[in-house]
Amino acid sequence: MTSMDSSVSFHQQIKGRLLLIAFLFSISFFLILAAFYQSELSLLTLNNETLPAIEKKVNNHRLLTESEQLLTNVLIDHNPQRFETWLLLYQQNLQALIYNQANEKQLARRLLTEIEPFILSVKRLSVNNEKNEQLKQSTIVQLQIVNTALTDALLNVSLENSDFYQHSINVFSQAIIMAENLSVSTNIDRFTEFTNKLNTLMQQWLEKVEEDETSISPKVVASLTGLNNLLWIDQRSIAKWRSHIRISQEFISLVSEHRQTLTPLIKRFTLSKQPSHKIWPEILLSWLPPAVTTSQKVVYIIVAAIFSLLLITLFFLLYLLYQRIKFNQRHSIALIEEYIQGEVNSKILSGEQQKTLDLLNQLTLPEHSENDYQRLKSTLNHQALLISRHANTLAWDTRVLSDELSVMFRQMLNLTEKQRWYHGFSRQAVQKLVAEARAAKSDKGIVEVVVSDKQGRKLNVTLEFIDNGWQGTLSVKTHQVKLEQDVESLNQQLLKAEQNQRLQQVNFSQKLNKRLVRALLQSQSASLGYGVPSIKVYRHLMRMLEWSKQLQLFAILRAKDRQVQLTDVSFLNELYTLIINVLVNANLQRNTVSYSVDNNVIDACKLNTPLFHQTLNHFCQMLLKDQFKAALHLAVSMVDKNSGQQILNFVFTVINSESKAEVPDVITALLQSDEQQIETKSSIIQYFFKLFKVTYCDRLQTKTVENGYQVSFNIPITTAASSLLSDERVDFNQRNLLLLSNDSLTITAVEQLAKKHQAALSTITKTKHFIQQVNVKHLTKKALDLVIVADDIFNNDFEMIQRHIAGLPKGLIPKVFVLQPLCNQAMHRVGLFKHTPWCLNSPTFAASLKRFIKGTNASNLLLAADIFQQYRFVPTNVEVLLAVKNPEQHEVLQRLLHWMGLQVHLVCNQQQMLKEWKSGRFLILLNEFEVSPLIALDVGKKVKRSIYAFSTQQIEQYQNNVTPECSHWEVKLLPNILDVAALVNGLSTWLKEQPLTRNLATHQSQQASMITKIPVAQAPIENTVKGGEEAFDLVKYAHNQGSSELAAFMILDYIDEIEVKIVELTESIAKQQLQKAEYALKEIITIAKIMAADNLLQSCKVVEGLLSDKNFNGCSEAMLDIKNKYLLLTDFAQAI
């Protein structure tokens, strides 16, 4: 190996060239920077010094030019009215010249001083010009009159006077010409001379008139006298015009002098020549010859040449450096190649090359040779081939991918040589592999993914990213595919078995429904007098029927092949129908239901009506399940709107003032459940979960409020049109309205209505405050137009309110607008009013309220109480299907049907009417739809039924479609609902009247008369009441309730409430919770007083005394007596 002695490093060899390049680059950079700085400095000087000076000079010249033009306008114009404006502008220009520090500043001050004395004179000229012009015109007219009079008189004068007359005519004619040409530019001397001549002539005429007035025409005398007064005596027009001309000519003379002063200044205006813009410093240009610097173009050419030379030199040096580095790299590689071959012949050029050769000398040879490596590689490839063929598994690594491995990879995926790996998979499989590869790279771990190739085989792929390369395995899962096929087959069999099970469940529910409907029909028939079933039994049957419907719907919801059918309906009508049906059931537990709808909600929509009703109906029933005397309010509003869809928010508020309402466990469980957990929950939770899912209900939320809670969720509703609820504004003109209500929802609704429609509303929450505040003194100061009595006040204090209003003076009595509850009304005592609290939701309520105020009716009473005096009805189990298009318009009919003791179910579309009627559950149908209800029923085909039509056309249609199955049905025309006698007579078949108690004075005779009315089937009650003793006083109970029918309707509710409170009282005594025990006992005592149950009341008094002594052991023993009295009370009530 040849020894080399070069010891200089390569970077030291090229250091000089690098320094030269840096030096040239620095010179170029500083030259460019200097040129840029000089250019910016020159531009800054131009902007800050030169241009402002030129602009100031030009502005001063403009002011001088404008001033000269203004003075010229004064000289050529003869109208003094414009002198003041021009003079003002002229002053402003002079002041601007002084302010701008112009060269003509002293001149401007002098001119301004000279012009100031004429300001008032010019202003006076401008003001008096119009008056002087009028005097001039008057003078011309008067001169023409005089001239005419003299011309006429000339014909009649003597010859000796004719010359004088002719001379006068000539002078006056000249005066007319002079007056017509008179202006401020008229020569003052000529004007004075002529006026003196005219004055002399007038003096001659006046002397002549004084000497012999009779010889001169009166017309001439009068005209001359008027002219004399106009010119010299009264108007003094000659003197005024002389002063006018004198002042004007003095001003014009001054203006002429000023103009002559300004004109030379304007002509002398010039701008000095400015130096050209330079980009190079003066010191640099001073080095150049004068012949070069005089031409800007030559300077730029020289500068460009210098820069070009610098750049060419710089690039040339860079190129030489590049060639040197390139040569050094190639020479270093050649040295290493010579060293590997065994002999170095080339010269070593740098220290780095010498260092490299020294390091190579220190390397040792590997333990294994290339042949060993090739043999090992062949063995590994053979083993990989065997694994691939026998186990369908291939290990791969992108960093060491051999040709044999590539062939095996293509064989496994059935690829050609030109195809890549992704050609063996579908697009979805490739996307899945790429996504998993990204996850493996980011997580720095191994991922496993199963994909299918284009042949349908399942491939298991593992991926790992390590050392900037990919590695993994690829295996075909033949056994797994077979297992999956078996699992799929088993799933299909299981799905088919589930479908069969659901079908059997639906069929079972249908059969159960029919049996329950038959039981309901028997219960309805028995309630009319053919038997005396328990109302509790009827309610239990109803609950069982609803439970059966839930089972049937739940089975349908679980089916994957279910179909959803949408129908065009009115959302408002469907919601009203739903709330009415919920109210009927809720009223059994003395709960109230109300609703409100936002004006943004679109009415026309598409709904799956049965699903919509069943979802919300069952949800409301679940909310009120354990509630007594609670209030449920549903608020519906729009939260979003898309094309063809609106998202509605349903907010359910449950409030119980007696015992705070708690969120049901079902809702709590729904909030905590998801798809994976729902199968482990109870059936009722699964039922509501499926309901919410199929109706796309989301955002289920709960919130605690005072004495209750709120539950809300969103449901998307398909819209049929973009018609919003009508929101017309009705102006009440600040009429005074008074609301009597203690219900916050009613107060809020009426206050919003009053605010929107410009009404002055006051609210009173208690009747005693109404009696105190609404008196003659108050009404005299501020009259009331209307008193709105809400349903909560109406139930208890309406008679007191009526008496108080009737006692007011006739002129101060306000109108009364009653919101009467829909159910539980003693019509014979209060009558039937036209409106209910639900009319507050009607978009036309404000307009109807204004019409009522303007009308003549003192109240909205529709039917007086006298009409109902002769009727008392016992509530029966007879169910009525009321099918109408717009249920809100038939609200009066609904209330009358409830008053008759019928169980009303409301529908508002004909598809739902046919479905409900076909079930056979209802004995009565009131149908407004045109479709015929004469169809085959599922249950009770031989049961007697009645169909009431709203028009004679419907009757004719029904009679033409009567089938043998419907021949025993009654088809009648519904009487006028306001004719109570006709309505009762028309429905008499299905009504059960309660005997009227004629004499309320004798207690014993009342009891005896009512007991004798009990049917023979009730005789066993005598065995339950010891010694013939009654559990409570029937007559007194009816009197406390206000009506017999209301007493009969509420009796079972009272008994249920007593049962609940007895259970609470027993538990509280056992736990020694004194406050809860006292509260439960107080509730039992209150109901016992209402029902006149003296025996139960005495037992409660005993427990009350024991509680006051905190004797819980004694209370436990005394509770046995209360329970026995409760059993007697229950048996007695069931027997009635």
JOMOMO-V22774 format. One record per backbone hydrogen bond with DSSP energy under -1.0 kcal/mol. CO is the residue of the C=O (numbers start at 1). NH is the residue of the N-H. Records with the same first field share a line. If there is no record, write none. Layout:
CO->NH, NH
This chain:
8->351
9->13
10->14
14->18
15->19
16->20
17->21
18->22
19->23
20->24
21->25
22->26
23->27
24->28
25->29
26->30
27->31
28->32
29->33
30->34
31->35
32->36
33->37
34->38
35->39
36->40
37->41
38->42
39->43
40->44
41->45
42->46
43->47
44->48
45->49, 50
46->51
49->53
50->54
51->55
52->56
53->57
54->58
55->59
56->60
57->61
58->62
59->63
60->64
61->65
62->66
63->67
64->68
65->69
66->70
67->71
68->72
69->73
70->74
71->75
72->76
73->77
79->82
82->86
83->87
84->88
85->89
86->90
87->91
88->92
89->93
90->94
91->95
92->96
93->97
94->98
95->99
96->100
97->102
98->101
102->105
104->108
105->109
106->110
107->111
108->112
109->113
110->114
111->115
112->116
115->118
116->119
118->122
119->123
120->124
121->125
122->126
123->127
124->128
125->129
128->132
129->133
130->134
131->135
132->136
133->137
134->138
135->139
136->140
137->141
138->142
139->143
140->144
141->145
142->146
143->147
144->148
145->149
146->150
147->151
148->152
149->153
150->154
153->156
161->165
162->166
163->167
164->168
165->169
166->170
167->171
168->172
169->173
170->174
171->175
172->176
173->177
174->178
175->179
176->180
177->181
183->186
187->191
188->192
189->193
190->194
191->195
192->196
193->197
194->198
195->199
196->200
197->201
198->202
199->203
200->204
201->205
202->206
203->207
204->208
205->209
206->210
207->211
208->212
213->216
217->221
218->222
219->223
220->224
221->225
222->226
223->227
224->228
225->229
226->230
227->231
228->232, 233
229->234, 235
230->237
231->238
236->240
237->241
238->242
239->243
240->244
241->245
242->246
243->247
244->248
245->249
246->250
247->251
248->252
249->253
250->254
251->255
252->256
253->257
254->258
255->259
256->260
257->261
258->262
259->263
262->266
263->267
264->268
266->269
281->285
282->286
284->287
285->288
289->292, 293
290->294
292->295
295->299
296->300
297->301
298->302
299->303
300->304
301->305
302->306
303->307
304->308
305->309
306->310
307->311
308->312
309->313
310->314
311->315
312->316
313->317
314->318
315->319
316->320
317->321
318->322
319->323
320->324
321->325
322->326
323->327
324->328
325->329
326->330
327->331
328->332
329->333
330->334
331->335
332->336
333->337
334->338
335->339
336->340
337->341
338->343
350->354
351->355
352->356
353->357
354->358
355->359
356->360
357->361
360->363
369->373
370->374
371->375
372->376
373->377
374->378
375->379
376->380
377->381
378->382
379->383
380->384
381->385
382->386
383->387
384->388
385->389
386->390
387->391, 393
392->476
394->474
396->472
402->406
403->407
404->408
405->409
406->410
407->411
408->412
409->413
410->415
420->423
421->424
422->425
424->454
426->430
427->431
428->432
429->433
430->434
431->435
432->436
433->437
434->438
435->439
436->440
437->441
438->442
439->443
440->444, 445
447->463
449->461
451->459
453->456
457->453
458->477
459->451
460->475
461->449
463->447
464->471
466->469
469->466
470->398
471->464
472->396
473->462
474->394
475->460
476->478
477->481
478->482
479->483
480->484
481->485
482->486
483->487
484->488
485->489
486->490
487->491
488->492
489->493
490->494
491->495
492->496
493->497
494->498
495->499
496->500
497->501
498->502
499->503
500->504
501->505
502->506
503->507
504->508
505->509
506->510
507->511
508->512
509->513
510->514
511->515
512->516
513->517
514->518
515->519
516->520
517->521
518->522
519->523
520->524
521->525
522->526
523->527
525->528
526->529, 531
534->538
535->539
536->540
537->541
538->542
539->543
540->544
541->545
542->546
543->547
544->548
545->549
546->550
547->551
548->552
549->553
550->554
551->555
552->556
553->557
554->558
567->607
569->605
570->574
571->575
572->576
573->577
574->578
575->579
576->580
577->581
578->582
579->583
580->584
581->585
582->586
583->587
586->589, 591
587->590
589->629
592->632
594->634
596->636
598->601
599->725
603->571
604->720
605->569
607->567, 609
608->612
609->613
610->614
611->615
612->616
613->617
614->618
615->619
616->620
617->621
618->622
619->623
620->624
624->627
630->592
631->655
632->594
633->653
634->596
635->651
636->598
637->649
640->647
642->645
644->719
645->642
646->717
647->639, 640
648->715
649->637
650->713
651->635
652->711
653->633
654->709
655->631
664->668
665->669
666->670
667->671
674->678
677->680
678->681
682->686
683->687
684->688
685->689
686->690
687->691
688->692
689->693
690->694
691->695
692->697
693->696
698->714
701->712
703->710
705->708
707->656, 661
708->705
709->654
710->703
711->652
712->701
713->650
714->698
715->648
717->646
718->606
723->603
735->760
736->785, 786
737->762
738->788
739->764
740->790
743->747
744->748
745->749
746->750
747->751
748->752
749->753
750->754
751->755
752->756
753->757
754->759
757->732
758->734
760->737
762->739
764->741
766->770
767->771
768->772
769->773
770->774
773->775
775->779
776->780
777->781
778->782
785->815
786->738
787->817
788->740
789->819
790->794
791->795
793->797
794->798
797->801
798->802
799->803
800->804
801->805
802->806
803->807
805->808
809->812
815->787
817->789
825->827
826->829, 830
827->831
832->862, 863
835->820
836->839
837->840
838->841
839->842
842->845
844->848
845->849
846->850
847->851
848->852
849->853
850->854
851->855
858->816
860->834
863->832
865->868
866->869
868->871
872->994
878->903
879->923, 924
880->905
881->926
882->907
883->928
886->889
887->890
888->891
890->894
891->895
892->896
893->897
894->898
895->899
896->900
897->902
898->901
901->876
903->880
905->882
907->884
909->913
910->914
911->915
912->916
913->917
914->918
917->920
918->938
923->946
924->881
925->948
926->883
933->935
945->970
946->925
947->972
948->927
949->974
951->955
952->956
953->957
954->958
955->959
956->960
963->966
966->969
970->947
972->949
976->979
978->980
979->983
980->984
981->985
982->986
983->987
987->990
988->991
992->874
1002->1006
1003->1007
1004->1008
1005->1009
1006->1010
1007->1011
1008->1012
1011->1014
1015->1018
1016->1019
1018->1021
1019->1022
1020->1023
1021->1025
1025->1028
1026->1029
1033->1037
1034->1038
1035->1039
1036->1040
1037->1041
1038->1042
1043->1047
1044->1048
1045->1049
1046->1050
1050->1054
1051->1055
1052->1056
1053->1057
1054->1058
1055->1059
1056->1060
1057->1061
1058->1062
1059->1063
1060->1064
1061->1065
1062->1066
1063->1067
1064->1068
1065->1069
1066->1070
1067->1071
1068->1073
1073->1077
1074->1078
1075->1079
1076->1080
1077->1081
1078->1082
1079->1083
1080->1084
1081->1085
1082->1086
1083->1087
1084->1088
1085->1089
1086->1090
1087->1091
1088->1093
1092->1033, 1094
1093->1097
1094->1098
1095->1099
1096->1100
1097->1101
1098->1102
1099->1103
1100->1104
1101->1105
1102->1106
1103->1107
1104->1108
1105->1109
1106->1111
1107->1110
1110->1112
1111->1115
1112->1116
1113->1117
1114->1118
1115->1119
1117->1120
1118->1122
1119->1123
1120->1124
1121->1125
1122->1126
1123->1127
1124->1128
1125->1129
1126->1130
1127->1131
1128->1132
1129->1133
1130->1134
1131->1135
